[in-house]
């Protein structure tokens, strides 16, 4: 048994996709939604940016946690041609993002911060996943935008969606990494603290 499983575990996220994927880390956890202005936190390095935002999420939640717990916070961005992409502002931006992924290498960068509220120990790290798509048809892009889920995903990228799967040329990570829950990294960080 992993040592952290005996503690209360809190996922600091409002993402329903992240919540669903986090069950692979542990089936028993609570969630809390950090209220921060992510756009106020900037860095030109995507790994630094995701860690800064994950730290800010942890800081926003720590004072609200009364019991001993392991708090996990995370952030994700998509990087293409050096451009950092967060959640699209609207459908037009999402459409532009999705069209640009045709035949282009993409990085999905996750930053994770794990905090032990009893000891104040903290561990953090990044997971970078590389993915490349073949030509994504306009009909698929239209469907994804109409469904709306891509509007709440970093870079408008929901690669685990069944309509996107057949257009994946290559990937060097897991679907969990793409959903913002790099399971092995999170388990390793939880064990460290």
C-alpha positions in Angstrom: 0.0 0.0 0.0 1.3 3.4 -0.8 2.0 5.4 2.4 -0.1 8.5 1.4 -3.3 6.4 1.0 -3.9 6.5 4.8 -4.2 10.3 4.7 -7.1 12.5 3.5 -6.3 13.5 -0.1 -7.6 16.7 -1.7 -7.5 17.5 -5.3 -7.4 21.3 -5.7 -9.2 21.6 -9.1 -12.5 22.6 -10.6 -11.9 20.6 -13.7 -14.4 17.7 -14.2 -11.9 16.0 -16.5 -9.1 16.2 -14.0 -11.4 14.9 -11.2 -12.4 11.9 -13.3 -8.8 11.1 -14.2 -7.6 11.5 -10.6 -9.4 8.4 -9.5 -6.5 6.5 -11.1 -4.2 8.0 -8.4 -6.6 7.1 -5.6 -10.3 6.2 -5.5 -10.9 8.1 -2.3 -10.4 11.9 -2.4 -12.1 15.2 -2.0 -12.1 18.2 -4.3 -11.8 21.9 -3.6 -11.9 24.7 -6.2 -9.1 27.2 -5.9 -10.3 30.8 -6.7 -7.3 32.5 -8.4 -6.8 34.6 -11.4 -4.6 32.4 -13.5 -4.2 35.1 -16.2 -2.5 37.3 -13.5 0.3 34.8 -13.2 2.8 34.9 -16.2 6.0 33.3 -17.2 7.5 32.8 -20.6 8.7 29.3 -19.6 5.8 26.8 -19.8 7.2 24.6 -17.1 7.7 27.5 -14.7 4.3 28.9 -15.6 2.4 25.7 -14.8 4.3 25.4 -11.4 3.6 29.0 -10.5 -0.1 28.5 -11.1 -0.2 25.2 -9.3 1.6 26.9 -6.3 -0.9 29.7 -6.4 -3.8 27.2 -6.3 -2.2 25.5 -3.3 -1.7 28.8 -1.5 -5.4 29.8 -2.1 -6.6 26.5 -0.6 -4.2 25.8 2.3 -5.9 28.2 4.7 -9.2 26.6 4.0 -8.1 23.1 5.0 -8.5 22.3 8.7 -7.6 18.6 8.8 -4.3 16.9 8.0 -4.2 16.2 4.3 -2.3 15.8 1.1 -3.2 18.6 -1.3 -2.6 18.1 -5.0 -2.8 21.1 -7.3 -1.9 21.2 -11.0 -1.9 23.3 -14.1 -1.5 22.5 -17.8 -0.6 24.4 -20.9 -0.2 23.5 -24.6 2.9 24.7 -26.4 3.1 24.8 -30.2 5.9 26.6 -32.1 7.0 28.3 -28.9 3.5 29.7 -28.2 2.0 28.9 -24.8 -1.7 28.2 -25.0 -4.1 28.1 -22.1 -7.9 27.7 -22.2 -9.3 29.5 -25.4 -11.1 32.7 -24.8 -13.9 31.9 -27.2 -14.9 29.6 -30.0 -13.0 31.5 -32.7 -9.7 31.2 -30.7 -10.5 27.5 -30.1 -11.0 26.9 -33.8 -7.7 28.7 -34.6 -6.0 26.5 -32.0 -7.4 23.2 -33.4 -6.7 24.1 -37.0 -3.0 24.8 -36.1 -2.4 21.3 -34.7 -2.5 19.7 -38.2 0.9 18.1 -38.8 2.6 20.1 -36.1 4.5 18.8 -33.0 2.7 19.8 -29.8 3.9 19.8 -26.2 1.4 19.3 -23.3 3.1 20.6 -20.2 1.7 19.7 -16.7 2.9 21.3 -13.5 2.0 19.5 -10.2 2.5 20.7 -6.6 1.8 18.3 -3.7 1.6 19.7 -0.2 1.4 17.8 3.1 -0.7 20.1 5.3 0.6 18.4 8.5 4.3 18.9 7.9 4.2 21.6 5.3 6.5 19.5 3.1 6.1 20.2 -0.6 7.1 18.4 -3.7 6.6 19.6 -7.3 7.5 18.6 -10.8 6.6 18.8 -14.5 5.5 16.2 -17.0 5.9 17.1 -20.7 4.0 14.9 -23.2 4.6 15.2 -27.0 1.8 14.6 -29.4 1.4 15.1 -33.1 -1.8 14.9 -35.2 -2.5 14.2 -38.8 -4.9 16.6 -40.7 -7.9 17.1 -38.4 -11.0 17.5 -40.6 -13.1 20.7 -40.3 -16.2 18.6 -39.5 -14.4 17.2 -36.4 -13.3 20.6 -35.3 -16.9 21.9 -35.7 -18.3 18.9 -33.7 -15.7 19.4 -30.9 -16.6 23.1 -30.6 -20.3 22.5 -30.7 -20.0 20.0 -27.9 -18.1 22.7 -25.9 -15.7 20.6 -23.8 -12.7 21.8 -25.7 -13.4 25.4 -24.6 -12.4 24.4 -21.1 -9.3 22.6 -22.1 -5.8 24.0 -22.4 -5.1 24.9 -26.0 -8.6 23.7 -26.8 -7.0 20.3 -26.9 -9.0 17.3 -25.8 -6.9 14.6 -27.5 -8.6 11.8 -25.5 -11.9 12.6 -27.2 -12.9 9.7 -29.4 -13.3 11.9 -32.5 -9.7 13.1 -32.1 -8.1 9.7 -31.4 -8.0 8.5 -35.0 -6.0 11.6 -36.0 -3.2 11.1 -33.5 0.0 10.4 -35.5 2.2 9.9 -32.4 2.2 10.4 -28.7 4.8 9.8 -26.0 2.6 9.9 -22.9 -0.8 8.8 -21.6 -4.3 10.0 -21.9 -4.1 10.9 -18.2 -1.1 13.2 -19.0 -3.3 14.9 -21.6 -6.1 15.4 -19.0 -3.8 17.2 -16.6 -3.3 14.2 -14.3 0.2 12.7 -14.9 -0.5 9.7 -12.6 3.0 8.4 -12.1 4.4 11.9 -11.4 1.6 12.6 -8.9 2.2 9.3 -7.1 5.9 9.9 -7.0 5.5 13.4 -5.5 2.9 12.2 -3.0 5.3 9.5 -1.8 8.1 12.0 -1.4 6.2 14.1 1.1 
